[in-house]
Amino acid sequence: MKQYKIFVIANLIFGILLIVLTKMILPVCHPMGGGVMRCGTSTTVDAVLGLVLLVIAVLAARFLKKKAHVILSVLSLVVGIFVSLVPTVIVGTCPHAHMACHAVTAPVLAVFGVLIALFATLNLIFLKLRRRNEQD
């Protein structure tokens, strides 16, 4: 039961931090000439992924079955992977290396996504070990 609470709290923290980072803290370029910049799109997608983490946390708090937590951990792992890939591969940021979004925002979000994915992976490992111990 304690592991479930840790998973819920961690996903709440990750989701809130991701939204705050992308919308308030990390720098992005302002649109020039009415167009949409890739870095702005990147942070918006990552903010939506932060909302997905919040939904996962709420669902994890609601469902206490292990099978549900395995599925939610896999979803959290996928979200973490996408958080890393959106600013680096999928959408990207400004191509100029001197831009703050390229030099700061993309690497921070990539590392943050890896942290989310690592936590989800550790949770899956602990769920698997717990299942193995219950069968013995």
Summary of the structure (lengths in Angstrom):
residues: 136
radius of gyration: 16.7
end to end distance: 19.0
largest distance: 65.2
contacts: 449
relative contact order: 0.17
helix: 81%
strand: 0%
